[in-house]
Amino acid sequence: MSQTSYLKKSPIIGFVRYSQKIEFGGNVRNMFEPEYFEYRYKIFTDITLKSFQQQTNPNFILFVLHSENMPQPYKERFLKLEKENAFLHNIFMHDTKEAFYEALSGSVNFADFENNVAITFRVDNDDAVQGDYIEKLNTFLKEEFAETCISIPLMYRLKRIAEKSFMVEDFYFPANAVGLAYVTTKENYRTVSELGDHDLVNNKNKMILMPKNSGGGIMTINGENAINWIDHSKAKILSTEELQKYFADKQLKNLDLESLRIFPDETSSFKFRLNKKLKLLVPPIFQVVSNKINSK
């Protein structure tokens, strides 16, 4: 991490795994396909990055992790973002798990251990956090919270279904990955991304759940894997203007949500009707099959 040697230390450090080509299960798409890169880059700058630019507490670092094989013109664009955003710092690395974990562990050199602790967090490159997210984490910079996970269990699943129309679902999920954080110590430094699958972190670690009425982050629907689905029966359909107001009330402001691709509403499709029938006929433990059918 020599390229970040000029960094000021911070008690709160975040990670966005943007383009490193390693597998943590499933297939990995080539992030550098021109059309795909432009789409993902626009989502990152218009939604994810904007949510951090508006933080009420600016005392944090956001490491964006990349493949060292990223084409130079693309690298230049991220380096420009780094110059424009004091909190953002790019790390270009080998496409190996070893390099990934080396970058995580190396972040200890940039942690300012207030009250003997620091906090690390993670966010995906197409999601967004609330404007007071860092301030919320700041309240846990106390030794009494050492080796504790912090979850903001409420999130808003968001899917664009028409030119000026969106589907949004308020979803409560304690193992939510959007902004999942971990309070660590210098003596036993671990980042939240080293705790394993976010679905399972509370199996072996203490976890604090933020209150539901404090809101949560946005998980955008951009792909076709099993996690990228919305429960249509619980979702609301809002216009662009209605959605902006809905999110503004939840500290999620000034995001360009029309950067998202349109995925038409499929509530009348055969797959959706089949999914609804499966929910009635199949025990809950097997309903993951239903979710996967609905996501394809």
N, C-alpha and C positions, 0 to 999 in steps of 0.2 A: 504493500500500500504506500510505496514511496511517493507516488504522485500526489498524495494528500498531506505531505509533511508540513505544509504551511497552515493547516487547519487549526482553528481554535478548538479547544476541547469543549465538550458539552455533556451535561448529565443525561441527555435523552438522545438516543441514536436509533434511526430507522433504516430499514432495508427494503429496496424494491428490486426484485430479481427480474431484470428486463429482457436480456437477450442471450444469456449464457446457454449454450446448446448442450445441456445434460438432461437426462431423464430421471424423474422421480416417480415413474409409473406412467404408462401410456406412451403414445407417440408424440414426438416433438416436431412442430411445424417449423419450417425455415423462416425465421423472423426477417430475413433480409430479402425476401421476394419483394420487388419494388412496390407493387400495389398493396400488399399486405403490410409492409413496413410503414407506408404513408398512412394507412388507416390506423394502425396501432399507435403510431407516433402522435397523431392528432388527438386520439383519445387520451393519451398520457398527458399531453400539454394542455388540453382544453378541460379536462376533468380532474385527473389525479394531481397534477402539478398545481393547478389553480387552487385546489383545496388546501395545499400546503402554503401557497403564497398568501393566503388570507388568515393564517394562524394568529390568534391574539397574543400568543407567547412565541417569540421568534427564537428562543434559546434551544435549538435542536439541530441535529445533522441528519441529512437524508442521503445515504449511500445508494447509488443506482448501479447495479451490477450488470456488466456486459461481457460478451465474448470479445476476446482480443482480435478475433477475425472479422469483426464488424467492418464493412467497407469504409474507407477513409472519409468519403463525403458524409456518411451518416455519423461517424465519430465527431466530425466538425460541428454538426448540429447540436449534439449533446454537450460538447465543450462550450459552445455558445450559451446554452442553457445554464451551464455551470457559472459562467461569467456574470450572467444576469440574475442569478439566484444564489445568495451567499450561503444558504443552507444546503444546497445541492452539490454533491461531489460524485463524479463517475469513477468506477473501478473497472478496468479492462483486464480480463484474466483468461487463463486457459479454460477450455471446455471440459473440465473434469470436476468431479465432486470434491476431490482433494483441494483444488484451487478455491472452490466455493467455501468450504469450511475454513480454509486458511484466511480468507477475507473476513469471515465472520469473527474468528478468534482474534485476528489482528486489529479489530475495531477497539479492543481494550486500550490501545495506545491513544485513542481520541476521546476516551470517556473521562469526564470530570466527576469524580465520586463525591457528590454532595451527601453529607451525613453518612458516609461510608457506603453508599449505594449509587447505582446508575440504572437507567431503564432502557431496554431495547424494544423495538416494535417492528412489525412487518405490515406491508400493504402490497396488494397486487398492482400491476401497472395499468389497470383499467378501472380501479375503484377509487373512492373518495372518502375522506374523513371530515368530521365537523370542524368548524372554524375554531372551536375551543378545545380541540382534541389534545394538543400539547399541554394546555393549561390543566386539563383533567389529569393527565399523566403526572404533571408536576406535583400534584397533591400527594402522590405516593412515593416521593423521594425521601423516605424515612426508613431507618434501619429496621423498624418493626415489620416492614413489608418485604424484607429481603427474602429472595427465593420464592416469590409469589407471582403467579400469572394475573394479569388484569384483562378482563374480557368486557367488551361492549356488546352485549348479546343481541341487542336489537339492530337489525340492518334493513335496508330498503333494497329489495331486488327490483331492478329496473330494466325494462325492455321497450325498445322503440318499435311500435307496430304500424305506424303510418307517418306521413310527412310531418304532421303536427299533432301526433297522438302517441301517448306512452301508456304502458301498463306498469303499475308499481304495486308491490306487495310488502307490507310490514311483516317481517319474519323474525321470530325470536329464536336464537340459536346460541346457547352458551359457548360452544366451541367455535364460534364465528372467527374467521381469519382476518376480517377487515379491521386492522388496527390492533390485533392481538399483541399484548406486551408482556414483558417479564422484568421484574426487579432483581437485579443481580449485584454481587459484591466483587471487589477487586480480587480478593483471595480465591474466590470460586467463580470466576467470570464465565458466564454462559449467555449466549444470545437467545432470543425467543425462537429463532429458526433452528437452533440446535436441540430443541426439546422434542423434535419428532413431528409427526403428523398433527396438525392443529386439531383434528377431530378427537385426538386421544390425549392431549396435553394435561387435561384435568384428571386423568387416571392416576398419574404419578406425581402431580404437582398441586400445591395449594392454588386456589383460584378465587379471585374477587370478581363478582359480577356487578357492573355499574347498573344503577337503577334504570328501569325501562323508560321512565318518564324523562330521562336525560337525552333520549334520542340515540342515533347511531349513524353509521356510515352507509355509503351506497355501494352495492355490488351490481355492476352492469352485466347484462346478458349479451355476450358477443360471440359465443361459440356453440358447439353442439355436444359437449361432454355432459356427463351425468349431473354435475353440480349446476349447470346452466339451465335451470328451468324455473318456472313460476307456477304456483298453484292458482290457476285461473279463477277458481271459485272464491278465492280470498283476495284477489287483486282488484285494484281500482283502475279505471281508464281515465286519464286526464289529458287535457290539451297542453301544449308547451307552456302557455301562460299559467294555467292552473298548477302545473307541476313545479314551475319556478317558485310560485308563492308557497306551495306545499312544503318545498324543501327550505325556502328562506326562513320559515317559521321554526325550522329544525337546525339552524346554523349551517346550512348547506347552500351557500349563495354564489351567484355569478359564475355558474358552471355552464359550459356550452354543451348541453345534453344532446343537441342536434348533430353532434359529431358521430353519434352512434348509428350503425347501420339499421335498416328497417328489417325486422323479422315479423312477418304478418301474424296477426292473431289467429290461432288455430283452434279456437273453442268449438268450431263447427266441424272440424275434421274427423275422419275415422279414428285416427290415433287418439284424439282427445276423448271421444266417446268411449273408446275401448278402455282408456285410462280410468274414466269415471266408473265404469262397470267393475273393473278390477278392484277399485277401492272398496266397493261394496261386498265383493266376493272373497277377497284375499285377506288373510290375517295381517295385521300391521307389520309384523316382522318381515313379511315378504313383499311389502309394498315398494321396496326399492326397485323391484322389477318394473312396477308401474311408472316410477319416476324416470327410469331410463328410456322407456318407450316414449314418454312424453317429450323427452329432450332430443330425440333424433329427428 
